[in-house]
C-alpha cells in the first residue's frame, strides 16, 4: 500500500472510532506532500470533487490537496483533521451537520 493510501486508510479507521490510528495518520501526513485535506462523506463525494476539479484544470495532488472519504456522514467531524495538524475543508450534506 502506498503512503497516500495508508494515510487515507488510517484517517478513515480513526474517524470511524479507532483512536489508535490517529498517530499513524499524523505520522503519515508529515511525510506526504499534503498541505490541505478535503473531508467528504463517502467515495461518491470524493469522485465528484475530484472530477469537478479535474474538469476545471485543477491538479489536486500537485497542489497538495487530498480528498478523504470518511465512510459516511456520522464519521465527519472536526477532530479528524484537527489532530493531524493540516488545514481542512469539510463537505457534507446539511442533514449530516457534525
Secondary structure, DSSP 8 states (H G I E B T S, - for coil): --HHHHHHHHHHHHHTT-TTHHHHHHHHHHTSS--EEEEESSHHHHHHHHHHHHHTT--TGGGTEEEEE-SSGGG--HHHHHTTT-EEEEE--GGG--
